[in-house]
């Protein structure tokens, strides 16, 4: 039987422009520039009208510019095309404002590209100096290709034999792989490459050092007491080799000077270093804070002159053909897309500025003094209530944006922290507690490092009532090992 009923259901549907705005908000400066360039390339109706260099600080966002507050959470829908909306009498031909006032003495603003030798290239260039047969050279090159970024060969030798047979058509055995690895690859620079674990890597480096009492003892410790050394059971090592504490200290110093990741010296060079461009700048002017938005986040976009002229021609034509109408429909689509993008860029500027302005006002004491103890407990909900924006929008701004302050460039996310009540009843930031915890550990006796229980008692004496498990959590977040691994001779 057919049954009819009535149901109420709430649905939230985002328009394409809302989705586009959310994507733009979470982009950092460099990624946003790439999106703008791509949009200009794909949409011929959109042009960049910036006459000044992106890097000019004069392009900074104007904090006095008025915006419609209702646009925070609302996307303006583009109306049906009105040709007059895209035509302006104030347009100046581009050739009248172009200049070519450059000389050969002008500085080149482009950064040069550095060319680095990759890790595999460096190893293979040394490997080919040995007198190897063609078959051995192919096998050795394949082994080098299996080294990871740290310079280790973490694959089982039998699996390399199988891969050579299936992928290269080269048939060999494990003893041949072992011979090429130990007699040739592990002799190359940097010392320690081709090792199959940390222990072998350290032994290769110690073996290559000039023989001395401390290096020989270090070699014995790594070779025979590696587990005890990694756990810093120094008393067991002294008992095993019947040595004094001073001799053990010299041997440990030799080990600590070794490189546990010999391949990193080359892999770091071959990777592009990520350039951080601050999205905001905070300055102290006459004892007050001044916020500016990076000018690279505020491109001057406009509708293309050619498209405006096409519309002007269509408007003044009395008898419009079918082809002209189809062309105008195509122009309408491009113009709507351009208007939507320009509006999204402007709303992005407004959202970024309003959010950062609220954070700056909330943490005013910190930005004026630079004292981390002045950072107030602050969560996303606090700024969302202050600005009237959604928590997800605040999160998008905080997670990927940087601010340049008189005390360095900071990730905005790092300014957010939870609160904790001290013995006086005041709320303090967990960031302040982490700073104090780090200072206590830095000043501890390295021969008898403080345990988590000791750290808990010290912070409790300072007025911070924290449980031991909270101390362990903060210590892990600061990448500080347990007391046993912090111990030194």
N, C-alpha and C positions, 0 to 999 in steps of 0.2 A: 504494500500500500504506500501511496505517496503521503508524506507527512510534511507539514509546513510549520515552522516555528520562527521566533524572533530572537536574535542574539545581539548583544552589544559587545563590541570589541574595539580596543584602542590600538591604533597603528601609528607609527612614526615613520614618515617617508622623507628622505632628504632629497632636495633638488640637486641637479648636477653642479650648480654653482656653489651650494653649501659644501658638497664633497670636495670641490676644487679648493674652496677657501680653507678647509681643515687641512688639506694636504700642504697648502702653501704655508700655513701657520707653523707647522712642525719642521719646516726646512731651515737649516742654518744658512748663513749668508751666501757661501759659495754655491751650494746646491740651488738656492733660490735664483741666483744669477744664471745658472745653466738652464733652469726652467723658463726664465724670461727669454733668453736667447732662442731656445727651442720653439717657444710659442711664436716669437717674431718670425722665425724661419718658416713655420708651418702655416701661419695665418698672414697672407699678404695685406690684409686690411689693418694690421697692427704695426705701428712704427715706434721706434725709440726716439724721443724728442729731447734727450739730454744733450745739451751743448757743452757741459762741463765734464771734466774727467771724473770717473767714478771714485777715484781715490782722493778727490778734493774734499776736504772737511767741510767746505761751504755747502755741500749737498746734504748736510745733516738734516734730519727730520725737524720740522718746525713745531716746537712744543706749543706755540700760540695758535696753531691752526685749529679752527673749530670743526667739530664733527657732530653728526647727528647721533645722539646717544641711543636712539632706537635701532641703529644699524648694528649694534653689538651682536645680537642673536637673530637678525633678520636679513634675508637676502632679497634685494630688489629685483623683481622680475622685469626683463626688458619688454617694453610695449611693442605693438605692431610698428613696423618701420614708418618713420616720418622723415622724409628726405631732408626737410629743413633742419632736423636735429643734427645732421651730420655735415651741414654746410656752414661755413663761417666767413664773415667778411674780414676777419682779422688775420687770416693766413698770410704769411710772408713767404715768397718763393725761397726755397732752400739755398739757391745759388747766391742770394743776396747776403746771407749770413755766414757763408762758408769762407774760410781763410786758409792760407797755406804758408803761414809765417813760421817756417821751420828752416833750420840751417844744419850743416853738418856737425856743428859744435854742440847741438842739443843732446842732452842725456838720453840714452835709450832706456825706456821704462820697463822693457820686457826682461824677465829673468832668464839667464842662460840655462840651458839644460845640461846637467852633468851626466856623463856616461860612465857607468861602473862595470867592472868585470864581475860576472856572476860567480857564485861559489863553484858550480860545476865547470865553468870555463877555466877558472883558476886551477882546479885540480887536474883537469884533462891536459892543460898546457904543460904541467910538470910530468904527468904520467907518460906523455908521448916522448919524453927525453930518454926513457929506458929503451933498451933493445928488446922488444917483444915481438913475437910472431904476429901475423895478421889476426889469427884466431884468438890469441891471448889479449891482443889490444882490444878487440871487440868485446870480449868477456869483461875486461877491466873497465871499459867505458860503461858497460851495462851495470856493473857494480856501483860505479860512481853515481850513475843516474838514480840508484836506489837509496843514496844517502839522504837523510832528512835535513831540515834546516839547521839542526844543531851539529851536524857532521857525523851522526851516528848511523850505523847500519843495523836497523832494528828488525830486519827480516831474517827468517831462518835460511841458512845456506841451501838446504834442500829445495826450498820453494824457489830460490833464484835459479837453481839448476833446471827446474821444471819450466819456469818462465822463459829461459833461454831456448829451450827445446820447442816450446809451443809458439812463441812470438817471433823469435829470431832464426829458428832452424839451426841453432848451434847446440851440439850435443857435448856435454862435459860432465864432470862429477864433482862431488863436494871437496875432495882433496885439492883439485885444481883451483877451485874458488878460494879455498883457505890459503893456498900458496900465494896467489895473486894479491889477496887481501893483506896478508901479514908481511910479505916480502917487498911489496911495492906500494900499495895504497896507504898503508899505515906509516910509511916512511916519508910521506909528503908533508908539505907545509899547508896549514898550521898543524903542529904536532898534536896528536890525539884524534885526528879524524879517522873514520873507518872503525872506530871502537863499537863494540856491540852492547856495552853498558857503561855506566859511570865508572865503575871499578877499573875496567880495562882502559878507559880514556885517561884516568889519572896515572895508571901504571905506565902507559906509553909516554906520558910527559915526564914522569920521574926518571924513566930509563934514558931519556934523551938529555937529561941534565948532567952537568959535570959532577963526577962522583965526589961525595963528601960524607962525613959522618951523619949529618942531618938528613941528607937526601937518601942515604942507604936505610936509615931508620924509618923515614917516611915511606919508602918502598915496602919495607917489611910490614909496617902497620896496615897499609892499604891491601897488601897481598894476603896477610894472615888474619888481620883483626878488623876487616872493613866494617862489619856490622857493629862492633863495639865502638868504632870511631864515629860512625854516623849517629849513634845514640849518645855519643859523648861520655862513654863509660871510661874515663881516663884512668881511674884506679886499676881497672882490669888490665889496661894496656901496660901500665907501669909494672904491675905484678908479672905479666907475661914476659916482658923483655928485661926486667930487673934494671930499670933506668930511673934516673932522677927526674924530678919535675921540670928542671931547667932543660934537660935534653929533650924531654917530651914536648916542651913548649917550642923549641927550635924546629922539631920535626913537624909539628902542627902548623907552624908558620910557613914552612915549605909547601905543605899541602894546600893551605889557604891561598897561596899565590898562583895556583894552577887554574886553568880555564876549564870549567866543567862543560862548556858549550863552545867548542872551537869553531864551529861553522857560523856562529852568529856574527862574527866580525865581517863576514861577506854578505850574508843574507840581509843584514840591516842596511848596507849600502845600496843594494839593488832595489829596495823598496822605496816608494815615494813617501817622503815625510809629509804627514798631514798638516796643512797650514791652518792655524786657528785665526779666524777673522772675528773680532768682537762684534756682536750685533748692537751693543749699546756702549755708551761712554758716560761715566759719572765723574764730574769734576766738582771740586770745592771752590766756589767763587764767593768771596767776601763772607766766609763762614757759613754759606748755605750750599745745598747740593743742586747741581744742574745736570739734567739728563738729556742726552741726545741720542737719536737713532742713527745708526750707520747709514750714510747716504747711499750705499750700494743696495740698501733695502728699499729705496724709494725712487725707482726709475720713473722718468717722465714719459709715459706712454700716451699715444694719441692715435686717432683714426688716420689711415693713409690718405695723402692728398690725391693720389691717383683714383682711389675709390670714391672720394668726394666729387672729383671731376666727372666720374662716370655717372654718379647720381644726378649731378647738375645737368648733364647732357640729357639724361632720361627725362628729367622734370620738364625741360624746355622743348622736348619733342612732342609735336601735336599728334602724329599718327605713329603709335607704338606697335612694332612688329612682334611676332611670337618669339623670335630670337632675343629681342631686347627684354621682353618680360622674363624669359628664362634666365637671362644674364642678371637681371635685377634680383631675382629670387636667390641666385647664388651669392650675389653681393650682400643681400640681407642676412644670409646665414653667417657669412664671414664677419659682417659688422656686429651682429648679435654676439657672436663668440668673442670678438674684440672688446665690446662693451662689458661683457660679463667678466672677462679677464682683468680689465682695467679696474672695475669695481672691486673684484676680489683682492687685487694688489693693494688698493686703498684701505680696504677693511683689514687686511693683514697688517699694514702699518699702524692702524689705529689700535688693533688688538695687542700688538707687541708693545706699543708705547704705554697704553693704559695699564697693562699687566706689570711691566717693569717699573713704572712710576709708583704703583701701589707697593711693590716689593721694596723699592728705595725708601718710601715714606715709612714703611713698617720697620725696616732695619736702619733707620736714620742714625742712631747712635754708633752703629758699627761703621757705616760708610764715612762718618765724620772723624772717627778716631782710628779705625783699623784694628782695634782690639777685638780679638775673636771672642773674648768673654762677654762682649757687649751684644753678641748675636742673640736675638730673642727666639724662643721656640716658635716655629712657624710651620704650618702644614698647608697643603693645597687648599683646603676648605677655607682657611682664613683669608687668603687672597681672593678666592672665588666670591666670598661674601662681600669683600671690600670693593670689588670691581663689578659685581653683578654678572660675571661670566660663568660658564660652566666649569666644573672641576677638570674635565677632560681637556678643555682649552688651555687652562693654566698649566696642566701637565705637559701639553705639547710645547708650550713656550719654554718651560723650565728645563726640560730634558735635553734640549739640543741647542740652547743659546748661551752665549758667553757675554760677560760684561767687563769692560775695561775700567778699572778703578785706580785711584792713586796708590793702591797697595798690590797691584798686579791684576792679571786677567783671571776671572773666576767663572766656573760653570754655575749657572744660576741654580741648578738643582742642589748644589752643595750648601746653599743658604737655607734650605729647608731642613728642619730637624724637629724631633719630638721633644716634649717637655718632661721634666722631672722635678719633683718638689724636694728642696733641701731641708735641713733641720730647722731653718728659720721660717719655713713655710713659703718661701719664694720659689717661683717656677724658673728653672734654669734649662738651657738647651743641652741636649745630649752631645752636641758638638763641643761645648765647653768641657764636659766631663771627659770626652775622648782626649782633648788637648792636655788636661791635667794628668790623665792616665799615661799618656805617652811621655810626658815630662818625668813622671815618677820612674818609669822603666828606664829612661835614658840615664838617670842619675843613680841607678841601683849598683850594687856591688856585683860585677860580672862573675866573680868567683862563687858568689852565693846569690844567684838571681831570685827575685821575689816570686813566690807562687801566687796563684789566683786568690788564695785565702789571705795571704799577706797584703796583696793589693786591695782586696775588699776592706780590710781593717784600716789601711791608710786612708782610703777615700771616705770611709765612715767617720774617721777622726776629723777629716776636713769638712764634714757636714753633709756628705752625699750618701744617703742610705741606699746602697746598691747591693743586690745579691751576688753571690759568687758566679752564678751562671750568666748574669748580665755582664760581669767583668770579662768572662771568657768570650762572650759574644762581641763586645767592643774590641777586645784584643784581636780577634780573628778579622774583624772589619778593618783594623789598622795594619793587618798583615804582620803581626808580631807573634813569633812562635812561643811555645810553652817555655816555662822556666828552665827545664832540663836542656833544651836546645839553645838557650841563650847563654849557657854556662861557658866561660872561658878560663884558660889556665892563668 
